[in-house]
Amino acid sequence: MLRSWVYSLVLPMAWSAFGADADEFETAKVRGAVQANDPGAQVTAVDRSPVRNLYLTTIDGVSGYVSADGRYFIVGDMLDLKSRTNVTEERRKATRRALLKKIGPEETIVFGPAKPKYTVIVFTDADCPYCRKLHGELAELEKKGIAVRYVAFPRSGPGTKSWKTMTAVWCAKDRREALTRATRAETVSVKAGSGCSDQVIKNHYELGQKLGIPGTPMIVLSDGTALGYVAPDKLFVALAEHAEGERAKRTSGNSHEQ
């Protein structure tokens, strides 16, 4: 019984703690401890966990739990057997919501109906096969009332062909047209003398690293849930289910307050 429950919790999180954020002193202490054992380690996030002296963190783009002395790093999710919740994923969702609020509307490329029923944020790479597949299904998503806000995440990193392509897309006068061309493997380049830089791409990429993106596309729902590529029909179902879940939470919260 327990095994089946654990499996049901972990499986949906394959793509993918409650607890207060670590303060600056704790963050610096944990980062210093990790780098004392591995000087080259990049620690991009540190949060407290329900277990004493164990911190939820991201090291070199991999999320997991590190001991306070920085010696032991456990890759995986923490499950609360009492409440039957995946506390790690709940924390990730809260972090995604907070970080994604930092992205202004002018930094994204939006496709969808004028009055969408649902809106998702998608981290995309024009050279990613499933990103291209998803982009080719935008018309179907629009019919279902789903809007897509694109954020750039060239997986290969700074200075690569994908990075330059995504920079050219975001520098284009018509970003939507440029992104569509890029997903068709057409050449998109920055016009000479435009003065456009790759700062937005850099900001998005750094944000993606903080989120520990395992690959693209990464679709983020309003509650912070992250998914990989999902066909339009299944995405619509997932959005409807999450919306219903959020309504149920609000209703339950209101009933407790009364």
N, C-alpha and C positions, 0 to 999 in steps of 0.2 A: 504493500500500500504506500509506504513512505517512498520507495524507489520510484513508483509511477508518478507520485506527486512531484518529486525532485526533477524527474525527467521532463515533466510538463512545464516546469518553471524555466529550466535551463535551455531547452530546445528553442523557444521563441527568442531567446536572448543571444543566440549564436551570432547574430549580427551585433548584436550589441555586445547608499547607506545612510540610511538616514543618519544624521549627525551634523553637528555644527561645523562650519568651515574652520579649518585650523587658522590660528592667528599668525601674524607675521613672524613672531618668534619661533613658533612651532614649525612653520613652513621652512624657515631658514635652517633650523636645527636638523630637520629630517633631510632636507636637500644636502646639507653639509655632510651628514652621516653617510648618505648614499654615495656621494662623490668621494668620500674618504676611502671607500671600498672600491669604487669604480670612477676614477677622475673624469672619464669621458661621458658619463651618464647624463642625459638630459632629463631633468625632473620638471615637468610642466604643470603639475597640479598636486596639491596635498590637502586632504580632508581627513577629519577624524572619522573613526569607525566605531561601531558599538563595542568593539573589543579593545580593551586597554593596551596601549603601546603598539597598536597595529593601525596603520594609516592607509586609506585609499589614495592611490596616486597613479600617475602615468609616467613611466620611465621609457625613454626612447620610443614613444608612441604606443607603448603597450600598457594597458591598465591592469591594476592588480593591487595587492596589499603588501606594504613593506614594513618591516619591524622598525621600531624607534631607533635602533642602533645602525640602521641602514644595511644590515648584512643579509637579511633574508627577504626575498621578494616572491610572493605567492601570486601566480597568474590565475585568475578565475573569479567567479562571483561568490558572494556570501549570501547564504540563504538563512532566513529566520524560521526555524522549525516550529516555533510557537505561533507566530502570526501567519505563517505560510506565505511569506513574501520574499522576493528577491531584493534585498536591501541595496545591493550594489547597483542594480539597474534603476531603482527608484532614485538613487543619488545621481546617476548619470543623466537621467531625464531632467532632474532639477537643474543640473549644470548646463545641459543643452539649452534649456529654456532661458537661463540667465545670460549665457554667452551669445545666443542668437539675437537677443534684444539689442546687441551692440551693432548689428548690421543695419544700416539705414536703407530705406526703400530705394534710394538712388544708386545703391551699390549692387542691386540685384537686377536680373533680367527676368521679366515677368511674362508668362504666357497664360491665357485663360479667359474665362467669361468676365464681363464687366462686373457682374454681381455673383461671385462664386459662392457655392455652398460650403466648400472646403478649400483650404489653402495649405500647401505643403512647401517646405524648403528642401531643395535638392542640391547637394554637393555634386558637381559634375566635372567631367574631363572629356573634352571633345574627341580624344583618341580612344576612349573606353568603349568597347563594343556594346555593352548593355546600356551605357549612357545614350549612345546613338539609337538604340532600340527604343528606349523610353521617349526620346525626343521625337521619334517617328510616330509615336502614339499620342501626341499632344492633342490632336483633333478629337480623338476619342475621349480623352480626359476632359476636354472642354465641354463636350456633349453631356458628360456626367456632372458638370458643375464644379470641376476640380481645377484650381489655379496652381501653377507651378512658379515658385520664386527660385531662380537659379543662383547658386553661389559657386565660385570657381574653386576647384581643387585638382590642379594638375599633379597627378600621383608621382610622376618622375622627379619632381622637385625643381628648384630654381635653375634657370639657365638652359633647361632642356627644350626640345622642340615643342612639347605640350605646353610648357610654361609660356613660351613665346606666342603660341597660337592663342592661348587664353588671354594673354595681354592684348593681343591684336583685336580680339573679340570685344573686350571691355573698352578698348580705345576707339572702336568703330562708331561712326555717327549713328548708324542703325544697328544696335547691339543684337536685336532679335534676328535680323537678317544675317548678320555675321556669324552668330552662333549656329544657325541652321546650316549655313554653308560649311562651317567647320565640321559639323557632325556628318556631313556628306563627303568628308575628306578633301574638300576644296581648300585651296591655299588662301589664308587670311593673314595679312601682314599689316604692321603699323606703317602709316604713311610717313614718309620722310618729312622732317620739320614739324610734325604734329605736336611735339613737346609732351606727348602722353607717356607716362611712366607705368611701371608694373606694380605700383604701391598697393592698389586695390587687390591684385592677385596675391601679393605678399601677405596682406592682412587676412584675406580669406584662408590662405594656406596655413598660416600660423594658428588661426582659429580652429581649422580642421585638425591640426596636430594636437591642440589642447583637448579636442573632443575624442581623440584617439580613433579617427576614421580608419576602418579596416580595408576599405575599398570604395569604389564608386560604381554606380550612383549610390549615395546615401540619402534616403528620403526621411525627413524628420517631420513628424506630425505635431499638431499644436500642443500636445501634452508632453512633448519631448521624446516620444517613442521613436526609435530609429529602425528603418527597414532597408534592405537591399533592393534590388530591382523587383518590382511587383507588377504583374499585368494589370491593366486598367480595371477590369472587373473585380479582381481581388483587392486592389487598392481601395476602390469605392466601398467594398464590404468592410475592410479594416477601418476606414475613416468613420463609417456609420457606427461600427461597434465601439470605437473609442469615444465618439461623441455621446453615445448612449451611456457609456461608463462614466464620463465626466458629469453628465446630467444626474446620474444616480448618486454620485459623490456629493454634488451640491445639494440635492434633495435630502440626503442623509444628514449632511452638515446642518442644514436649516432646521431639520426636525429635532436635532440634539440641542440646538440653541433655544428652542421654544420651551 
